């Protein structure tokens, strides 16, 4: 089953790893939004093979605060929160 895991470490400074599991090859979009819902980064966009995936996000150029990451796979959308502390 499709899974979106909590990023690690959390809170982080300035790099974190976002992991997810795909049960089959899928078209995927992994995005980061600020706390008011504005898109700030697309980390992954494209077709990925099945299995566990690990993606790093470098927030060196971003202010401290809460961010939301969103995984879109087919008609499913999953979100989680993460905290950047500088």
C-alpha positions in Angstrom: 0.0 0.0 0.0 1.1 3.6 -0.7 2.9 5.2 2.3 4.3 8.6 3.0 6.6 8.5 6.0 7.5 11.3 8.5 10.7 13.1 7.4 13.9 12.5 9.3 15.3 14.3 11.2 12.4 16.5 12.3 13.0 19.3 13.3 15.8 19.7 10.8 18.6 22.1 9.8 19.0 22.5 6.9 18.6 19.1 5.2 16.0 16.4 5.8 15.1 13.1 4.1 11.5 12.4 3.0 10.7 8.7 2.4 7.7 7.0 0.8 6.7 3.6 -0.5 5.2 2.8 -3.9 3.5 -0.6 -4.3 3.9 -0.4 -8.1 5.5 1.9 -10.7 3.6 5.2 -10.6 3.6 8.8 -11.8 4.6 10.8 -8.7 4.8 14.4 -7.6 6.4 15.3 -4.3 6.0 19.0 -3.4 6.8 21.3 -0.5 4.5 24.2 0.6 4.9 26.9 3.2 2.4 27.0 6.1 0.0 29.2 4.2 -0.2 26.7 1.4 2.0 28.4 -1.2 4.1 25.9 -3.3 7.8 26.5 -2.8 9.5 23.4 -4.3 8.8 20.4 -6.4 11.3 17.7 -5.2 10.3 14.8 -7.5 8.1 14.7 -10.5 7.9 11.8 -12.9 7.4 8.1 -13.1 9.2 6.0 -10.4 9.6 2.3 -10.0 8.0 0.4 -7.2 9.7 0.2 -3.8 10.9 2.5 -1.0 12.2 5.9 -2.0 14.3 8.4 -0.1 14.7 12.0 -1.2 16.7 14.8 0.4 15.4 18.3 0.6 17.8 21.1 1.3 16.2 24.2 2.9 19.3 26.3 3.3 17.6 29.2 1.5 14.4 29.0 3.5 13.4 30.7 6.8 12.8 28.7 9.9 9.2 27.5 10.4 6.7 24.8 9.6 6.5 23.3 6.1 4.1 20.8 4.5 5.2 18.1 2.1 2.7 16.5 -0.2 2.9 13.3 -2.2 0.5 13.0 -5.2 0.2 9.5 -6.7 -2.7 8.9 -9.2 -5.8 10.2 -7.4 -4.3 9.9 -3.9 -2.8 12.9 -2.1 -0.9 12.5 1.2 0.6 15.3 3.3 2.7 15.6 6.4 4.3 18.5 8.3 8.0 19.2 9.0 9.8 21.9 11.0 12.9 23.8 9.9 14.9 25.2 12.9 17.9 27.4 12.1 
